[in-house]
């Protein structure tokens, strides 16, 4: 799990999007105001260069998916080798990460919490324990939480909130009081966050 430096809400306000998924009403009210004195940007910054715009987009997505730089670049290199549009293929690979799937299924409020559940051995894929957040899911796989994880108050609270699940996944009741997540199909570009500009990331790594 990457080290996040600085207040998370300030990072989100700088990028103009809730990077961590748990900003709440306070962040929503201040999202339009960049961090700094009275939310104003210093005039001396001037126009941003193409490089800085590309870098910020790459950093934004890397933080969103809770990844370190070397790992994020490995995912890009893998996407670049796949037949298709590199940026869209990158987002598909990111969406198929187990930590993201746990988050998308509503088993965890944030991707960081999802990573903690996985690292502590609370996630089972096809009834086998998986402890790698970067594990790539495939259509037909089932994902469940351990009974210990199901008893964690924050997990129970978020499950009760019944967050929206994307169309490529489904969440259904399992045996007893368990909940089962299923991978229905491969994710598409439309299933990832719309505010991501993956073309800028491709341009950054193609310099």
C-alpha positions as CSV (number, residue, x, y, z in Angstrom):
1,X,0.0,0.0,0.0
2,X,1.5,3.4,-1.0
3,X,2.3,6.0,1.6
4,X,-0.2,8.9,1.3
5,X,1.5,12.2,2.3
6,X,-0.5,15.1,3.5
7,X,-4.2,15.5,4.3
8,X,-6.3,13.4,2.0
9,X,-9.0,16.0,1.5
10,X,-6.4,18.5,0.3
11,X,-5.1,15.9,-2.3
12,X,-8.7,15.4,-3.5
13,X,-9.4,19.2,-3.7
14,X,-6.2,19.7,-5.7
15,X,-7.3,17.1,-8.3
16,X,-11.0,18.2,-8.2
17,X,-12.3,14.7,-7.4
18,X,-12.7,12.6,-4.3
19,X,-9.7,10.3,-4.7
20,X,-10.3,8.1,-1.7
21,X,-14.1,7.8,-1.7
22,X,-14.7,8.9,1.9
23,X,-14.5,12.7,1.8
24,X,-18.1,13.2,2.9
25,X,-20.2,16.4,3.0
26,X,-17.3,18.6,4.1
27,X,-15.2,17.7,1.0
28,X,-18.2,18.1,-1.3
29,X,-18.8,21.7,-0.1
30,X,-15.1,22.6,-0.7
31,X,-14.4,20.5,-3.8
32,X,-14.6,23.6,-6.1
33,X,-12.0,25.4,-4.0
34,X,-8.3,24.4,-4.4
35,X,-6.2,24.0,-1.3
36,X,-4.4,27.2,-0.2
37,X,-5.3,30.5,1.3
38,X,-9.0,31.0,1.0
39,X,-9.0,28.3,-1.7
40,X,-7.3,30.6,-4.3
41,X,-4.4,29.5,-6.5
42,X,-1.4,31.8,-6.6
43,X,-1.5,33.9,-9.7
44,X,2.2,33.3,-10.4
45,X,1.6,29.7,-11.4
46,X,0.6,30.8,-14.8
47,X,-0.4,28.3,-17.6
48,X,0.5,24.7,-16.9
49,X,2.8,22.8,-19.3
50,X,1.6,19.7,-21.2
51,X,4.0,17.6,-19.1
52,X,2.6,18.9,-15.8
53,X,-1.0,18.2,-17.0
54,X,0.0,14.7,-18.0
55,X,1.9,14.1,-14.7
56,X,-1.0,15.3,-12.6
57,X,-3.4,13.0,-14.4
58,X,-1.1,10.0,-13.9
59,X,-0.6,10.9,-10.2
60,X,-4.4,11.3,-9.7
61,X,-5.2,7.8,-11.1
62,X,-2.3,6.2,-9.3
63,X,-3.5,7.6,-6.0
64,X,-7.1,6.7,-6.8
65,X,-6.2,3.0,-7.2
66,X,-3.7,3.1,-4.2
67,X,-0.7,2.0,-6.2
68,X,3.0,2.7,-6.1
69,X,4.8,4.2,-9.1
70,X,6.7,1.0,-10.2
71,X,3.5,-1.1,-9.9
72,X,1.4,1.5,-11.8
73,X,4.0,1.6,-14.6
74,X,4.0,-2.2,-14.8
75,X,0.3,-2.1,-15.4
76,X,0.7,0.5,-18.1
77,X,3.4,-1.6,-19.8
78,X,1.1,-4.6,-19.7
79,X,-1.7,-2.6,-21.2
80,X,0.5,-1.3,-24.0
81,X,1.3,-4.9,-25.1
82,X,-2.4,-5.7,-25.4
83,X,-4.1,-5.3,-28.8
84,X,-6.4,-2.4,-28.3
85,X,-6.3,1.2,-27.1
86,X,-3.6,1.4,-24.4
87,X,-5.4,3.9,-22.2
88,X,-8.7,1.9,-22.2
89,X,-6.8,-1.3,-21.6
90,X,-5.0,0.2,-18.6
91,X,-8.3,1.2,-17.0
92,X,-9.7,-2.3,-17.6
93,X,-6.7,-3.9,-15.8
94,X,-7.0,-1.4,-12.9
95,X,-10.7,-2.2,-12.6
96,X,-10.0,-5.9,-12.5
97,X,-7.7,-5.6,-9.5
98,X,-9.1,-7.5,-6.5
99,X,-8.9,-4.5,-4.2
100,X,-10.9,-2.4,-6.7
101,X,-13.4,-5.2,-7.1
102,X,-13.9,-5.4,-3.3
103,X,-14.5,-1.6,-3.4
104,X,-16.8,-1.8,-6.4
105,X,-18.9,-4.6,-4.8
106,X,-19.5,-2.4,-1.8
107,X,-17.6,-4.8,0.5
108,X,-15.3,-1.8,1.6
109,X,-15.9,1.9,1.6
110,X,-12.6,2.7,0.0
111,X,-9.9,0.9,-2.0
112,X,-7.5,1.4,0.9
113,X,-9.9,-0.5,3.3
114,X,-10.2,-3.1,0.6
115,X,-6.5,-3.5,0.5
116,X,-6.4,-4.0,4.3
117,X,-9.1,-6.7,4.1
118,X,-7.1,-8.5,1.5
119,X,-3.7,-8.2,3.2
120,X,-5.2,-9.6,6.4
121,X,-6.6,-12.6,4.7
122,X,-10.3,-11.7,4.8
123,X,-11.0,-12.2,1.1
124,X,-11.8,-15.4,-0.7
125,X,-11.9,-15.9,-4.5
126,X,-13.7,-19.1,-5.5
127,X,-13.5,-20.1,-1.9
128,X,-9.6,-19.8,-1.9
129,X,-8.0,-17.1,0.3
130,X,-6.2,-14.5,-1.8
131,X,-3.8,-11.9,-0.1
132,X,-2.7,-9.9,-3.2
133,X,-4.6,-6.7,-3.9
134,X,-3.3,-6.7,-7.5
135,X,-4.8,-10.1,-8.2
136,X,-6.7,-10.0,-11.5
137,X,-10.3,-11.3,-11.4
138,X,-11.9,-13.1,-14.4
139,X,-15.5,-13.6,-15.5
140,X,-17.2,-16.4,-13.5
141,X,-15.2,-15.9,-10.3
142,X,-17.0,-15.4,-7.0
143,X,-15.7,-13.1,-4.2
144,X,-16.6,-13.4,-0.6
145,X,-15.5,-12.0,2.8
146,X,-14.5,-14.1,5.7
147,X,-17.0,-14.3,8.6
148,X,-14.5,-12.3,10.7
149,X,-14.6,-9.5,8.1
150,X,-18.4,-9.6,8.0
151,X,-18.4,-8.9,11.7
152,X,-16.3,-5.7,11.4
153,X,-18.6,-2.7,12.2
154,X,-17.4,-0.5,9.4
155,X,-17.9,-3.4,6.8
156,X,-21.4,-4.0,8.2
157,X,-22.3,-0.3,8.0
158,X,-21.1,0.0,4.4
159,X,-22.8,-3.2,3.3
160,X,-26.1,-1.9,4.8
161,X,-25.7,1.3,2.8
162,X,-26.1,-0.9,-0.3
163,X,-23.9,1.2,-2.6
164,X,-24.4,0.9,-6.4
165,X,-22.6,-2.0,-8.0
166,X,-21.4,-1.6,-11.7
167,X,-23.0,-3.7,-14.4
168,X,-20.0,-6.0,-14.9
169,X,-20.3,-7.2,-11.2
170,X,-23.2,-8.4,-9.1
171,X,-23.8,-8.8,-5.4
172,X,-26.2,-11.5,-4.1
173,X,-27.1,-13.1,-0.8
174,X,-25.0,-16.2,0.0
175,X,-25.5,-19.1,2.5
176,X,-26.5,-17.9,5.9
177,X,-25.8,-14.2,6.4
178,X,-23.0,-14.1,3.8
179,X,-22.9,-11.9,0.7
180,X,-21.4,-13.2,-2.6
181,X,-19.9,-11.0,-5.3
182,X,-19.7,-12.3,-8.9
183,X,-17.7,-11.2,-11.9
184,X,-20.2,-11.3,-14.8
185,X,-18.0,-10.1,-17.6
186,X,-14.8,-8.1,-18.5
187,X,-15.1,-4.4,-17.5
188,X,-15.4,-1.9,-20.3
189,X,-14.0,1.6,-20.5
190,X,-17.4,3.0,-19.5
191,X,-17.3,1.1,-16.3
192,X,-14.3,3.1,-15.0
193,X,-14.6,6.7,-13.7
194,X,-15.7,9.0,-16.4
195,X,-13.5,11.9,-15.2
196,X,-10.3,10.0,-15.9
197,X,-8.4,11.2,-19.0
198,X,-6.4,8.1,-19.9
199,X,-5.0,9.6,-23.0
200,X,-2.9,12.0,-20.9
201,X,-1.4,9.0,-19.1
202,X,-0.5,7.3,-22.4
203,X,1.1,10.6,-23.5
204,X,3.1,10.8,-20.2
205,X,4.6,7.4,-20.6
206,X,5.1,7.8,-24.3
207,X,7.5,10.8,-24.0
